[in-house]
Amino acid sequence: MLGKEERVIYEKLHYKTVEQYEIVVEEVNLIAQEIYENKQKLYHTILRCVNYYNLFRNTPDEISITIESTESSLKDFTFELQTLEKEIKKIDEKVIKSAAAVTGTGAVVGVLGANILMASATTFGVASTGTAISALSGAAATNAALAWLGGGALVAGGGGIGLGSLVVGLTGPIGWAVGGAGAYMIGKGTKKKNEKMTLEIKKKIDNILKEIKNLKRVTPEIILFRDKLSEASSDINEQYAFLSKKIITIDYELLDEIQRKALSNFANATKLQAKLLNKRVKFSK
């Protein structure tokens, strides 16, 4: 029979485990925000290239189709951001109401929380079917991201976690493990009640430790993705600077073979890099 002493021991262990978890979450959230910033930078870089391509006259269908595909990736990214921003505002309102009802406080998410939500939703995600959102595209990916994001907010909005960790719980699967991880009140109780609560605390500790393991496993992958986005922007900028200096006409028919080949290769490279905007890192349990 687990008594009060065992319960107190596990309560303290639970508290330390949550602290450890929040440190790891903070690191992952920081990288996710950097990924989001790099995606925005890449978006504007590619948009400038698309505008450059559209200046040319008499371009062959092959290049035109490539540019259209690139534009489609840009539109998907823009649409998703706009949709997520609207959803985050709704989540903000729900969380504020929930927090006010539980604690009597007001604003909770704010700008910082909104940025974390956006960064997390555009970096991670698995659809309800189990398919990685990165494998989807367009409206399907956005809808899956909304469902993914909404699930995390539902956990947090239910008042299940401590207010100080509320933003942590607002990051989709990143934070779900601490649902209901608020401090336990140490007080008198029957032996049966103490045993029940101790077992519940042990279960929560196990869940949080598993989540820490998952986060540490995915961290190297998101670091690589962050760096890849940064390198993509730099590479495209360098190619753009080179081509814009070497090609002084906007009439494709006046270009020589070397210039045409360079323009075609650049169009294909831009199309490939644009796909990174809608890519996500699969976060599996």
Phi and psi restraints in degrees (value plus and minus 20) as a CYANA .aco file:
   2 LEU   PHI    -105.9   -65.9
   2 LEU   PSI     102.4   142.4
   3 GLY   PHI    -122.5   -82.5
   3 GLY   PSI    -183.1  -143.1
   4 LYS   PHI     -84.2   -44.2
   4 LYS   PSI     -59.0   -19.0
   5 GLU   PHI     -81.3   -41.3
   5 GLU   PSI     -65.1   -25.1
   6 GLU   PHI     -84.4   -44.4
   6 GLU   PSI     -58.5   -18.5
   7 ARG   PHI     -82.1   -42.1
   7 ARG   PSI     -64.5   -24.5
   8 VAL   PHI     -82.6   -42.6
   8 VAL   PSI     -61.1   -21.1
   9 ILE   PHI     -80.5   -40.5
   9 ILE   PSI     -66.0   -26.0
  10 TYR   PHI     -91.5   -51.5
  10 TYR   PSI     -49.5    -9.5
  11 GLU   PHI     -83.6   -43.6
  11 GLU   PSI     -62.9   -22.9
  12 LYS   PHI     -86.9   -46.9
  12 LYS   PSI     -60.5   -20.5
  13 LEU   PHI     -84.7   -44.7
  13 LEU   PSI     -59.3   -19.3
  14 HIS   PHI     -81.7   -41.7
  14 HIS   PSI     -63.8   -23.8
  15 TYR   PHI     -80.7   -40.7
  15 TYR   PSI     -65.7   -25.7
  16 LYS   PHI     -85.2   -45.2
  16 LYS   PSI     -57.0   -17.0
  17 THR   PHI     -85.6   -45.6
  17 THR   PSI     -61.0   -21.0
  18 VAL   PHI     -83.3   -43.3
  18 VAL   PSI     -60.7   -20.7
  19 GLU   PHI     -80.8   -40.8
  19 GLU   PSI     -64.4   -24.4
  20 GLN   PHI     -81.9   -41.9
  20 GLN   PSI     -61.7   -21.7
  21 TYR   PHI     -82.5   -42.5
  21 TYR   PSI     -63.5   -23.5
  22 GLU   PHI     -86.4   -46.4
  22 GLU   PSI     -51.5   -11.5
  23 ILE   PHI     -84.5   -44.5
  23 ILE   PSI     -64.7   -24.7
  24 VAL   PHI     -86.1   -46.1
  24 VAL   PSI     -62.0   -22.0
  25 VAL   PHI     -81.5   -41.5
  25 VAL   PSI     -61.6   -21.6
  26 GLU   PHI     -80.8   -40.8
  26 GLU   PSI     -60.9   -20.9
  27 GLU   PHI     -84.4   -44.4
  27 GLU   PSI     -65.1   -25.1
  28 VAL   PHI     -85.3   -45.3
  28 VAL   PSI     -61.9   -21.9
  29 ASN   PHI     -81.9   -41.9
  29 ASN   PSI     -57.7   -17.7
  30 LEU   PHI     -83.2   -43.2
  30 LEU   PSI     -64.6   -24.6
  31 ILE   PHI     -85.4   -45.4
  31 ILE   PSI     -59.9   -19.9
  32 ALA   PHI     -81.6   -41.6
  32 ALA   PSI     -59.1   -19.1
  33 GLN   PHI     -86.6   -46.6
  33 GLN   PSI     -57.2   -17.2
  34 GLU   PHI     -86.0   -46.0
  34 GLU   PSI     -57.2   -17.2
  35 ILE   PHI     -83.4   -43.4
  35 ILE   PSI     -64.2   -24.2
  36 TYR   PHI     -81.1   -41.1
  36 TYR   PSI     -63.7   -23.7
  37 GLU   PHI     -84.1   -44.1
  37 GLU   PSI     -60.8   -20.8
  38 ASN   PHI     -86.8   -46.8
  38 ASN   PSI     -54.5   -14.5
  39 LYS   PHI     -85.0   -45.0
  39 LYS   PSI     -61.9   -21.9
  40 GLN   PHI     -83.9   -43.9
  40 GLN   PSI     -61.0   -21.0
  41 LYS   PHI     -83.6   -43.6
  41 LYS   PSI     -63.7   -23.7
  42 LEU   PHI     -84.1   -44.1
  42 LEU   PSI     -59.3   -19.3
  43 TYR   PHI     -77.2   -37.2
  43 TYR   PSI     -70.4   -30.4
  44 HIS   PHI     -87.0   -47.0
  44 HIS   PSI     -53.4   -13.4
  45 THR   PHI     -85.1   -45.1
  45 THR   PSI     -66.3   -26.3
  46 ILE   PHI     -88.6   -48.6
  46 ILE   PSI     -57.5   -17.5
  47 LEU   PHI     -79.8   -39.8
  47 LEU   PSI     -59.6   -19.6
  48 ARG   PHI     -84.1   -44.1
  48 ARG   PSI     -58.5   -18.5
  49 CYS   PHI     -86.0   -46.0
  49 CYS   PSI     -61.8   -21.8
  50 VAL   PHI     -81.7   -41.7
  50 VAL   PSI     -63.3   -23.3
  51 ASN   PHI     -82.6   -42.6
  51 ASN   PSI     -54.6   -14.6
  52 TYR   PHI     -86.6   -46.6
  52 TYR   PSI     -66.1   -26.1
  53 TYR   PHI     -79.3   -39.3
  53 TYR   PSI     -61.5   -21.5
  54 ASN   PHI     -89.0   -49.0
  54 ASN   PSI     -29.1    10.9
  55 LEU   PHI     -95.5   -55.5
  55 LEU   PSI     -44.9    -4.9
  56 PHE   PHI     -94.3   -54.3
  56 PHE   PSI     125.4   165.4
  57 ARG   PHI    -126.0   -86.0
  57 ARG   PSI     134.8   174.8
  58 ASN   PHI      41.6    81.6
  58 ASN   PSI      10.6    50.6
  59 THR   PHI     -94.9   -54.9
  59 THR   PSI     124.4   164.4
  60 PRO   PHI     -88.4   -48.4
  60 PRO   PSI     139.8   179.8
  61 ASP   PHI     -78.7   -38.7
  61 ASP   PSI     -54.0   -14.0
  62 GLU   PHI     -77.4   -37.4
  62 GLU   PSI     -66.9   -26.9
  63 ILE   PHI     -91.5   -51.5
  63 ILE   PSI     -58.8   -18.8
  64 SER   PHI     -80.6   -40.6
  64 SER   PSI     -61.8   -21.8
  65 ILE   PHI     -85.7   -45.7
  65 ILE   PSI     -59.4   -19.4
  66 THR   PHI     -82.3   -42.3
  66 THR   PSI     -63.8   -23.8
  67 ILE   PHI     -85.7   -45.7
  67 ILE   PSI     -58.5   -18.5
  68 GLU   PHI     -82.3   -42.3
  68 GLU   PSI     -58.1   -18.1
  69 SER   PHI     -85.5   -45.5
  69 SER   PSI     -60.7   -20.7
  70 THR   PHI     -83.6   -43.6
  70 THR   PSI     -63.4   -23.4
  71 GLU   PHI     -82.6   -42.6
  71 GLU   PSI     -55.0   -15.0
  72 SER   PHI     -83.9   -43.9
  72 SER   PSI     -61.0   -21.0
  73 SER   PHI     -83.8   -43.8
  73 SER   PSI     -59.7   -19.7
  74 LEU   PHI     -84.4   -44.4
  74 LEU   PSI     -61.9   -21.9
  75 LYS   PHI     -85.8   -45.8
  75 LYS   PSI     -60.8   -20.8
  76 ASP   PHI     -80.2   -40.2
  76 ASP   PSI     -62.7   -22.7
  77 PHE   PHI     -84.9   -44.9
  77 PHE   PSI     -65.6   -25.6
  78 THR   PHI     -83.4   -43.4
  78 THR   PSI     -64.7   -24.7
  79 PHE   PHI     -80.8   -40.8
  79 PHE   PSI     -62.3   -22.3
  80 GLU   PHI     -84.2   -44.2
  80 GLU   PSI     -64.3   -24.3
  81 LEU   PHI     -81.2   -41.2
  81 LEU   PSI     -64.2   -24.2
  82 GLN   PHI     -83.1   -43.1
  82 GLN   PSI     -61.4   -21.4
  83 THR   PHI     -88.1   -48.1
  83 THR   PSI     -62.7   -22.7
  84 LEU   PHI     -85.9   -45.9
  84 LEU   PSI     -57.9   -17.9
  85 GLU   PHI     -80.1   -40.1
  85 GLU   PSI     -62.0   -22.0
  86 LYS   PHI     -84.7   -44.7
  86 LYS   PSI     -62.5   -22.5
  87 GLU   PHI     -86.8   -46.8
  87 GLU   PSI     -57.6   -17.6
  88 ILE   PHI     -84.4   -44.4
  88 ILE   PSI     -56.5   -16.5
  89 LYS   PHI     -82.3   -42.3
  89 LYS   PSI     -60.2   -20.2
  90 LYS   PHI     -84.7   -44.7
  90 LYS   PSI     -62.8   -22.8
  91 ILE   PHI     -82.7   -42.7
  91 ILE   PSI     -62.1   -22.1
  92 ASP   PHI     -75.7   -35.7
  92 ASP   PSI     -66.5   -26.5
  93 GLU   PHI     -83.5   -43.5
  93 GLU   PSI     -62.0   -22.0
  94 LYS   PHI     -85.0   -45.0
  94 LYS   PSI     -62.5   -22.5
  95 VAL   PHI     -88.1   -48.1
  95 VAL   PSI     -59.9   -19.9
  96 ILE   PHI     -80.1   -40.1
  96 ILE   PSI     -65.4   -25.4
  97 LYS   PHI     -82.6   -42.6
  97 LYS   PSI     -62.4   -22.4
  98 SER   PHI     -85.2   -45.2
  98 SER   PSI     -65.2   -25.2
  99 ALA   PHI     -86.1   -46.1
  99 ALA   PSI     -58.5   -18.5
 100 ALA   PHI     -84.1   -44.1
 100 ALA   PSI     -58.4   -18.4
 101 ALA   PHI     -88.7   -48.7
 101 ALA   PSI     -55.6   -15.6
 102 VAL   PHI    -106.5   -66.5
 102 VAL   PSI     -60.2   -20.2
 103 THR   PHI    -136.9   -96.9
 103 THR   PSI     -34.1     5.9
 104 GLY   PHI      61.2   101.2
 104 GLY   PSI      -9.5    30.5
 105 THR   PHI    -115.8   -75.8
 105 THR   PSI     153.1   193.1
 106 GLY   PHI    -124.3   -84.3
 106 GLY   PSI    -138.4   -98.4
 107 ALA   PHI     -76.7   -36.7
 107 ALA   PSI     120.1   160.1
 108 VAL   PHI    -144.7  -104.7
 108 VAL   PSI     -73.4   -33.4
 109 VAL   PHI     -94.7   -54.7
 109 VAL   PSI     -81.2   -41.2
 110 GLY   PHI      45.1    85.1
 110 GLY   PSI    -186.3  -146.3
 111 VAL   PHI     -86.3   -46.3
 111 VAL   PSI     -65.5   -25.5
 112 LEU   PHI     -80.5   -40.5
 112 LEU   PSI     -68.4   -28.4
 113 GLY   PHI     -82.9   -42.9
 113 GLY   PSI     -59.0   -19.0
 114 ALA   PHI     -83.6   -43.6
 114 ALA   PSI     -60.0   -20.0
 115 ASN   PHI     -85.1   -45.1
 115 ASN   PSI     -60.4   -20.4
 116 ILE   PHI     -85.3   -45.3
 116 ILE   PSI     -62.4   -22.4
 117 LEU   PHI     -79.9   -39.9
 117 LEU   PSI     -68.4   -28.4
 118 MET   PHI     -83.1   -43.1
 118 MET   PSI     -65.0   -25.0
 119 ALA   PHI     -82.2   -42.2
 119 ALA   PSI     -64.2   -24.2
 120 SER   PHI     -86.8   -46.8
 120 SER   PSI     -64.0   -24.0
 121 ALA   PHI     -87.3   -47.3
 121 ALA   PSI     -47.4    -7.4
 122 THR   PHI    -115.8   -75.8
 122 THR   PSI     -21.5    18.5
 123 THR   PHI    -127.4   -87.4
 123 THR   PSI     -63.0   -23.0
 124 PHE   PHI    -131.5   -91.5
 124 PHE   PSI    -199.6  -159.6
 125 GLY   PHI     118.1   158.1
 125 GLY   PSI     117.8   157.8
 126 VAL   PHI    -153.6  -113.6
 126 VAL   PSI     110.6   150.6
 127 ALA   PHI     -86.5   -46.5
 127 ALA   PSI     144.3   184.3
 128 SER   PHI     -81.7   -41.7
 128 SER   PSI     -42.3    -2.3
 129 THR   PHI     -99.1   -59.1
 129 THR   PSI     -28.9    11.1
 130 GLY   PHI      77.1   117.1
 130 GLY   PSI     -26.4    13.6
 131 THR   PHI     -97.9   -57.9
 131 THR   PSI     114.7   154.7
 132 ALA   PHI     -82.2   -42.2
 132 ALA   PSI     116.3   156.3
 133 ILE   PHI     -81.3   -41.3
 133 ILE   PSI     -47.4    -7.4
 134 SER   PHI     -83.2   -43.2
 134 SER   PSI     -39.0     1.0
 135 ALA   PHI    -107.2   -67.2
 135 ALA   PSI     -28.8    11.2
 136 LEU   PHI    -118.9   -78.9
 136 LEU   PSI     157.2   197.2
 137 SER   PHI    -171.8  -131.8
 137 SER   PSI     141.9   181.9
 138 GLY   PHI      36.7    76.7
 138 GLY   PSI    -157.4  -117.4
 139 ALA   PHI     -82.0   -42.0
 139 ALA   PSI     -54.3   -14.3
 140 ALA   PHI     -82.2   -42.2
 140 ALA   PSI     -62.8   -22.8
 141 ALA   PHI     -86.5   -46.5
 141 ALA   PSI     -62.0   -22.0
 142 THR   PHI     -83.9   -43.9
 142 THR   PSI     -64.8   -24.8
 143 ASN   PHI     -82.1   -42.1
 143 ASN   PSI     -59.8   -19.8
 144 ALA   PHI     -86.1   -46.1
 144 ALA   PSI     -59.0   -19.0
 145 ALA   PHI     -84.4   -44.4
 145 ALA   PSI     -59.1   -19.1
 146 LEU   PHI     -83.9   -43.9
 146 LEU   PSI     -62.8   -22.8
 147 ALA   PHI     -85.5   -45.5
 147 ALA   PSI     -61.7   -21.7
 148 TRP   PHI     -82.7   -42.7
 148 TRP   PSI     -67.1   -27.1
 149 LEU   PHI     -85.0   -45.0
 149 LEU   PSI     -63.5   -23.5
 150 GLY   PHI     -82.3   -42.3
 150 GLY   PSI     -54.3   -14.3
 151 GLY   PHI     -83.1   -43.1
 151 GLY   PSI     -64.2   -24.2
 152 GLY   PHI     -84.8   -44.8
 152 GLY   PSI     -59.6   -19.6
 153 ALA   PHI     -87.8   -47.8
 153 ALA   PSI     -52.4   -12.4
 154 LEU   PHI     -83.8   -43.8
 154 LEU   PSI     -60.9   -20.9
 155 VAL   PHI     -83.7   -43.7
 155 VAL   PSI     -67.6   -27.6
 156 ALA   PHI     -89.9   -49.9
 156 ALA   PSI     -62.6   -22.6
 157 GLY   PHI     -84.9   -44.9
 157 GLY   PSI     -38.9     1.1
 158 GLY   PHI     -97.8   -57.8
 158 GLY   PSI     -19.2    20.8
 159 GLY   PHI      54.3    94.3
 159 GLY   PSI       1.0    41.0
 160 GLY   PHI     -98.9   -58.9
 160 GLY   PSI     -36.9     3.1
 161 ILE   PHI    -138.9   -98.9
 161 ILE   PSI     143.2   183.2
 162 GLY   PHI     -83.5   -43.5
 162 GLY   PSI     126.7   166.7
 163 LEU   PHI     -80.2   -40.2
 163 LEU   PSI     -54.1   -14.1
 164 GLY   PHI     -85.5   -45.5
 164 GLY   PSI     -42.8    -2.8
 165 SER   PHI    -127.6   -87.6
 165 SER   PSI      -5.1    34.9
 166 LEU   PHI     -81.6   -41.6
 166 LEU   PSI     -62.8   -22.8
 167 VAL   PHI     -84.0   -44.0
 167 VAL   PSI     -55.4   -15.4
 168 VAL   PHI     -79.2   -39.2
 168 VAL   PSI     -57.7   -17.7
 169 GLY   PHI     -98.4   -58.4
 169 GLY   PSI     -23.3    16.7
 170 LEU   PHI    -122.5   -82.5
 170 LEU   PSI      18.3    58.3
 171 THR   PHI    -148.9  -108.9
 171 THR   PSI      25.3    65.3
 172 GLY   PHI      40.4    80.4
 172 GLY   PSI    -158.4  -118.4
 173 PRO   PHI     -81.0   -41.0
 173 PRO   PSI     -43.5    -3.5
 174 ILE   PHI     -95.5   -55.5
 174 ILE   PSI      73.1   113.1
 175 GLY   PHI     109.4   149.4
 175 GLY   PSI     -32.7     7.3
 176 TRP   PHI     -82.3   -42.3
 176 TRP   PSI     -50.8   -10.8
 177 ALA   PHI     -84.3   -44.3
 177 ALA   PSI     -44.6    -4.6
 178 VAL   PHI    -115.2   -75.2
 178 VAL   PSI      -8.5    31.5
 179 GLY   PHI     -78.0   -38.0
 179 GLY   PSI     101.8   141.8
 180 GLY   PHI      56.5    96.5
 180 GLY   PSI       3.5    43.5
 181 ALA   PHI    -115.1   -75.1
 181 ALA   PSI       0.9    40.9
 182 GLY   PHI     -84.8   -44.8
 182 GLY   PSI     142.0   182.0
 183 ALA   PHI     -84.1   -44.1
 183 ALA   PSI     120.0   160.0
 184 TYR   PHI    -107.9   -67.9
 184 TYR   PSI     121.7   161.7
 185 MET   PHI     -98.9   -58.9
 185 MET   PSI     105.6   145.6
 186 ILE   PHI    -109.3   -69.3
 186 ILE   PSI      92.2   132.2
 187 GLY   PHI    -174.8  -134.8
 187 GLY   PSI    -189.9  -149.9
 188 LYS   PHI     -95.5   -55.5
 188 LYS   PSI     129.9   169.9
 189 GLY   PHI    -190.6  -150.6
 189 GLY   PSI     144.1   184.1
 190 THR   PHI     -91.3   -51.3
 190 THR   PSI     141.3   181.3
 191 LYS   PHI     -80.0   -40.0
 191 LYS   PSI     -59.8   -19.8
 192 LYS   PHI     -84.3   -44.3
 192 LYS   PSI     -61.6   -21.6
 193 LYS   PHI     -87.1   -47.1
 193 LYS   PSI     -61.4   -21.4
 194 ASN   PHI     -81.4   -41.4
 194 ASN   PSI     -62.3   -22.3
 195 GLU   PHI     -84.2   -44.2
 195 GLU   PSI     -63.3   -23.3
 196 LYS   PHI     -82.0   -42.0
 196 LYS   PSI     -66.1   -26.1
 197 MET   PHI     -87.5   -47.5
 197 MET   PSI     -57.2   -17.2
 198 THR   PHI     -82.4   -42.4
 198 THR   PSI     -63.5   -23.5
 199 LEU   PHI     -84.8   -44.8
 199 LEU   PSI     -57.5   -17.5
 200 GLU   PHI     -84.7   -44.7
 200 GLU   PSI     -62.4   -22.4
 201 ILE   PHI     -84.2   -44.2
 201 ILE   PSI     -62.8   -22.8
 202 LYS   PHI     -79.6   -39.6
 202 LYS   PSI     -60.7   -20.7
 203 LYS   PHI     -83.7   -43.7
 203 LYS   PSI     -62.8   -22.8
 204 LYS   PHI     -84.2   -44.2
 204 LYS   PSI     -60.3   -20.3
 205 ILE   PHI     -80.7   -40.7
 205 ILE   PSI     -65.1   -25.1
 206 ASP   PHI     -80.3   -40.3
 206 ASP   PSI     -62.9   -22.9
 207 ASN   PHI     -83.4   -43.4
 207 ASN   PSI     -61.7   -21.7
 208 ILE   PHI     -87.6   -47.6
 208 ILE   PSI     -60.4   -20.4
 209 LEU   PHI     -82.7   -42.7
 209 LEU   PSI     -58.3   -18.3
 210 LYS   PHI     -84.2   -44.2
 210 LYS   PSI     -60.4   -20.4
 211 GLU   PHI     -85.6   -45.6
 211 GLU   PSI     -59.9   -19.9
 212 ILE   PHI     -80.2   -40.2
 212 ILE   PSI     -63.0   -23.0
 213 LYS   PHI     -81.9   -41.9
 213 LYS   PSI     -63.3   -23.3
 214 ASN   PHI     -82.7   -42.7
 214 ASN   PSI     -63.0   -23.0
 215 LEU   PHI     -84.8   -44.8
 215 LEU   PSI     -62.5   -22.5
 216 LYS   PHI     -86.6   -46.6
 216 LYS   PSI     -52.2   -12.2
 217 ARG   PHI     -88.5   -48.5
 217 ARG   PSI     -58.2   -18.2
 218 VAL   PHI    -105.1   -65.1
 218 VAL   PSI     -36.5     3.5
 219 THR   PHI     -76.7   -36.7
 219 THR   PSI     -68.3   -28.3
 220 PRO   PHI     -79.2   -39.2
 220 PRO   PSI     -54.9   -14.9
 221 GLU   PHI     -88.0   -48.0
 221 GLU   PSI     -61.6   -21.6
 222 ILE   PHI     -93.6   -53.6
 222 ILE   PSI     -47.2    -7.2
 223 ILE   PHI     -86.1   -46.1
 223 ILE   PSI     -63.6   -23.6
 224 LEU   PHI     -82.3   -42.3
 224 LEU   PSI     -60.7   -20.7
 225 PHE   PHI     -85.0   -45.0
 225 PHE   PSI     -62.4   -22.4
 226 ARG   PHI     -78.3   -38.3
 226 ARG   PSI     -66.7   -26.7
 227 ASP   PHI     -87.6   -47.6
 227 ASP   PSI     -55.8   -15.8
 228 LYS   PHI     -83.8   -43.8
 228 LYS   PSI     -60.2   -20.2
 229 LEU   PHI     -83.9   -43.9
 229 LEU   PSI     -62.2   -22.2
 230 SER   PHI     -84.4   -44.4
 230 SER   PSI     -63.5   -23.5
 231 GLU   PHI     -85.2   -45.2
 231 GLU   PSI     -55.8   -15.8
 232 ALA   PHI     -82.6   -42.6
 232 ALA   PSI     -63.8   -23.8
 233 SER   PHI     -83.2   -43.2
 233 SER   PSI     -64.5   -24.5
 234 SER   PHI     -84.0   -44.0
 234 SER   PSI     -63.0   -23.0
 235 ASP   PHI     -83.6   -43.6
 235 ASP   PSI     -65.1   -25.1
 236 ILE   PHI     -86.0   -46.0
 236 ILE   PSI     -59.9   -19.9
 237 ASN   PHI     -81.8   -41.8
 237 ASN   PSI     -61.0   -21.0
 238 GLU   PHI     -85.3   -45.3
 238 GLU   PSI     -64.5   -24.5
 239 GLN   PHI     -85.4   -45.4
 239 GLN   PSI     -59.0   -19.0
 240 TYR   PHI     -83.8   -43.8
 240 TYR   PSI     -65.3   -25.3
 241 ALA   PHI     -81.2   -41.2
 241 ALA   PSI     -59.7   -19.7
 242 PHE   PHI     -87.7   -47.7
 242 PHE   PSI     -68.8   -28.8
 243 LEU   PHI     -86.6   -46.6
 243 LEU   PSI     -61.2   -21.2
 244 SER   PHI     -85.2   -45.2
 244 SER   PSI     -42.2    -2.2
 245 LYS   PHI    -107.4   -67.4
 245 LYS   PSI     -57.2   -17.2
 246 LYS   PHI     -98.2   -58.2
 246 LYS   PSI     -52.9   -12.9
 247 ILE   PHI    -123.3   -83.3
 247 ILE   PSI      92.2   132.2
 248 ILE   PHI    -125.0   -85.0
 248 ILE   PSI     -21.6    18.4
 249 THR   PHI    -133.9   -93.9
 249 THR   PSI     134.7   174.7
 250 ILE   PHI    -128.6   -88.6
 250 ILE   PSI      -9.3    30.7
 251 ASP   PHI    -120.8   -80.8
 251 ASP   PSI      92.8   132.8
 252 TYR   PHI     -79.1   -39.1
 252 TYR   PSI     -55.3   -15.3
 253 GLU   PHI     -86.3   -46.3
 253 GLU   PSI     -38.9     1.1
 254 LEU   PHI    -110.4   -70.4
 254 LEU   PSI     -22.9    17.1
 255 LEU   PHI    -101.2   -61.2
 255 LEU   PSI     127.2   167.2
 256 ASP   PHI    -103.0   -63.0
 256 ASP   PSI     155.7   195.7
 257 GLU   PHI     -82.1   -42.1
 257 GLU   PSI     -59.1   -19.1
 258 ILE   PHI     -84.2   -44.2
 258 ILE   PSI     -62.7   -22.7
 259 GLN   PHI     -86.6   -46.6
 259 GLN   PSI     -59.9   -19.9
 260 ARG   PHI     -84.0   -44.0
 260 ARG   PSI     -61.9   -21.9
 261 LYS   PHI     -84.3   -44.3
 261 LYS   PSI     -62.2   -22.2
 262 ALA   PHI     -83.9   -43.9
 262 ALA   PSI     -61.3   -21.3
 263 LEU   PHI     -86.5   -46.5
 263 LEU   PSI     -60.3   -20.3
 264 SER   PHI     -85.6   -45.6
 264 SER   PSI     -64.1   -24.1
 265 ASN   PHI     -82.8   -42.8
 265 ASN   PSI     -59.4   -19.4
 266 PHE   PHI     -86.2   -46.2
 266 PHE   PSI     -58.6   -18.6
 267 ALA   PHI     -83.3   -43.3
 267 ALA   PSI     -62.6   -22.6
 268 ASN   PHI     -86.9   -46.9
 268 ASN   PSI     -59.6   -19.6
 269 ALA   PHI     -85.2   -45.2
 269 ALA   PSI     -60.8   -20.8
 270 THR   PHI     -84.8   -44.8
 270 THR   PSI     -60.7   -20.7
 271 LYS   PHI     -80.6   -40.6
 271 LYS   PSI     -63.6   -23.6
 272 LEU   PHI     -84.9   -44.9
 272 LEU   PSI     -64.5   -24.5
 273 GLN   PHI     -88.4   -48.4
 273 GLN   PSI     -50.5   -10.5
 274 ALA   PHI     -83.4   -43.4
 274 ALA   PSI     -47.5    -7.5
 275 LYS   PHI     -86.9   -46.9
 275 LYS   PSI     -42.2    -2.2
 276 LEU   PHI     -85.4   -45.4
 276 LEU   PSI     -45.5    -5.5
 277 LEU   PHI     -80.5   -40.5
 277 LEU   PSI     -53.7   -13.7
 278 ASN   PHI    -126.3   -86.3
 278 ASN   PSI      -7.3    32.7
 279 LYS   PHI    -106.7   -66.7
 279 LYS   PSI     128.1   168.1
 280 ARG   PHI    -151.5  -111.5
 280 ARG   PSI     139.6   179.6
 281 VAL   PHI    -113.5   -73.5
 281 VAL   PSI     106.6   146.6
 282 LYS   PHI     -91.9   -51.9
 282 LYS   PSI     102.7   142.7
 283 PHE   PHI    -126.5   -86.5
 283 PHE   PSI      83.3   123.3
 284 SER   PHI    -125.8   -85.8
 284 SER   PSI     131.1   171.1
